[in-house]
Amino acid sequence: MKKTAQILLVATLAIAASGCATWDKLSTREKGAAIGAGAGAVAGAVISNGGVLGTVGGAAIGGVIGHEVAK
């Protein structure tokens, strides 16, 4: 894994963990979207070898999928 991808992964996980402070007030769909966005960002970063567009695209697609699955 490239150093850029590792830094991006750590930053994504840190941002995701910081949002867990208000986790109790989120609806089921919002929780699904957050989990999906985090997983999608990681998957997009891995697939695109740390590319920004792959990471952002993965987060967007993962967020939508997580939102819809949590219905």
Phi and psi in degrees as GROMACS dihedral restraints (atoms count N, CA, C in turn):
[ dihedral_restraints ]
;  ai    aj    ak    al  type     phi  dphi    fc
    3     4     5     6     1   -65.7    20    10
    4     5     6     7     1   157.5    20    10
    6     7     8     9     1   -63.1    20    10
    7     8     9    10     1   -37.7    20    10
    9    10    11    12     1   -62.9    20    10
   10    11    12    13     1   -41.8    20    10
   12    13    14    15     1   -65.6    20    10
   13    14    15    16     1   -37.9    20    10
   15    16    17    18     1   -66.1    20    10
   16    17    18    19     1   -42.6    20    10
   18    19    20    21     1   -64.2    20    10
   19    20    21    22     1   -41.7    20    10
   21    22    23    24     1   -63.8    20    10
   22    23    24    25     1   -40.5    20    10
   24    25    26    27     1   -63.7    20    10
   25    26    27    28     1   -45.4    20    10
   27    28    29    30     1   -64.6    20    10
   28    29    30    31     1   -41.7    20    10
   30    31    32    33     1   -64.1    20    10
   31    32    33    34     1   -41.6    20    10
   33    34    35    36     1   -62.4    20    10
   34    35    36    37     1   -44.7    20    10
   36    37    38    39     1   -65.9    20    10
   37    38    39    40     1   -37.3    20    10
   39    40    41    42     1   -65.7    20    10
   40    41    42    43     1   -42.5    20    10
   42    43    44    45     1   -65.7    20    10
   43    44    45    46     1   -41.7    20    10
   45    46    47    48     1   -64.0    20    10
   46    47    48    49     1   -40.9    20    10
   48    49    50    51     1   -68.9    20    10
   49    50    51    52     1   -33.6    20    10
   51    52    53    54     1   -69.2    20    10
   52    53    54    55     1   -25.8    20    10
   54    55    56    57     1   -78.8    20    10
   55    56    57    58     1    -8.4    20    10
   57    58    59    60     1   -76.1    20    10
   58    59    60    61     1    -6.9    20    10
   60    61    62    63     1   -65.0    20    10
   61    62    63    64     1   -28.5    20    10
   63    64    65    66     1  -111.0    20    10
   64    65    66    67     1    24.5    20    10
   66    67    68    69     1   -58.9    20    10
   67    68    69    70     1   -35.7    20    10
   69    70    71    72     1   -64.9    20    10
   70    71    72    73     1   -27.6    20    10
   72    73    74    75     1   -88.3    20    10
   73    74    75    76     1    -3.9    20    10
   75    76    77    78     1   -83.5    20    10
   76    77    78    79     1   146.8    20    10
   78    79    80    81     1   -75.7    20    10
   79    80    81    82     1   169.8    20    10
   81    82    83    84     1   -61.1    20    10
   82    83    84    85     1   -39.5    20    10
   84    85    86    87     1   -68.2    20    10
   85    86    87    88     1   -37.4    20    10
   87    88    89    90     1   -67.7    20    10
   88    89    90    91     1   -39.1    20    10
   90    91    92    93     1   -64.0    20    10
   91    92    93    94     1   -42.0    20    10
   93    94    95    96     1   -62.3    20    10
   94    95    96    97     1   -40.4    20    10
   96    97    98    99     1   -65.5    20    10
   97    98    99   100     1   -41.0    20    10
   99   100   101   102     1   -65.8    20    10
  100   101   102   103     1   -44.4    20    10
  102   103   104   105     1   -65.3    20    10
  103   104   105   106     1   -43.4    20    10
  105   106   107   108     1   -63.1    20    10
  106   107   108   109     1   -40.2    20    10
  108   109   110   111     1   -65.5    20    10
  109   110   111   112     1   -41.3    20    10
  111   112   113   114     1   -64.8    20    10
  112   113   114   115     1   -46.5    20    10
  114   115   116   117     1   -65.8    20    10
  115   116   117   118     1   -39.3    20    10
  117   118   119   120     1   -65.7    20    10
  118   119   120   121     1   -37.7    20    10
  120   121   122   123     1   -64.5    20    10
  121   122   123   124     1   -42.8    20    10
  123   124   125   126     1   -65.1    20    10
  124   125   126   127     1   -45.6    20    10
  126   127   128   129     1   -62.8    20    10
  127   128   129   130     1   -42.4    20    10
  129   130   131   132     1   -63.5    20    10
  130   131   132   133     1   -37.8    20    10
  132   133   134   135     1   -66.6    20    10
  133   134   135   136     1   -40.5    20    10
  135   136   137   138     1   -68.4    20    10
  136   137   138   139     1   -45.2    20    10
  138   139   140   141     1   -65.0    20    10
  139   140   141   142     1   -39.9    20    10
  141   142   143   144     1   -93.9    20    10
  142   143   144   145     1    12.4    20    10
  144   145   146   147     1    55.0    20    10
  145   146   147   148     1    43.6    20    10
  147   148   149   150     1    85.1    20    10
  148   149   150   151     1    12.5    20    10
  150   151   152   153     1   -69.2    20    10
  151   152   153   154     1   139.6    20    10
  153   154   155   156     1   -64.6    20    10
  154   155   156   157     1   -45.7    20    10
  156   157   158   159     1   -63.9    20    10
  157   158   159   160     1   -38.3    20    10
  159   160   161   162     1   -64.9    20    10
  160   161   162   163     1   -39.7    20    10
  162   163   164   165     1   -68.6    20    10
  163   164   165   166     1   -47.6    20    10
  165   166   167   168     1   -66.0    20    10
  166   167   168   169     1   -42.2    20    10
  168   169   170   171     1   -63.0    20    10
  169   170   171   172     1   -41.7    20    10
  171   172   173   174     1   -62.7    20    10
  172   173   174   175     1   -40.0    20    10
  174   175   176   177     1   -65.1    20    10
  175   176   177   178     1   -42.6    20    10
  177   178   179   180     1   -65.1    20    10
  178   179   180   181     1   -47.7    20    10
  180   181   182   183     1   -66.5    20    10
  181   182   183   184     1   -42.2    20    10
  183   184   185   186     1   -63.2    20    10
  184   185   186   187     1   -38.3    20    10
  186   187   188   189     1   -63.5    20    10
  187   188   189   190     1   -43.3    20    10
  189   190   191   192     1   -65.5    20    10
  190   191   192   193     1   -44.3    20    10
  192   193   194   195     1   -63.7    20    10
  193   194   195   196     1   -44.9    20    10
  195   196   197   198     1   -62.2    20    10
  196   197   198   199     1   -38.2    20    10
  198   199   200   201     1   -63.9    20    10
  199   200   201   202     1   -43.6    20    10
  201   202   203   204     1   -74.6    20    10
  202   203   204   205     1   -35.7    20    10
  204   205   206   207     1   -69.0    20    10
  205   206   207   208     1   -32.1    20    10
  207   208   209   210     1   -81.0    20    10
  208   209   210   211     1     8.6    20    10
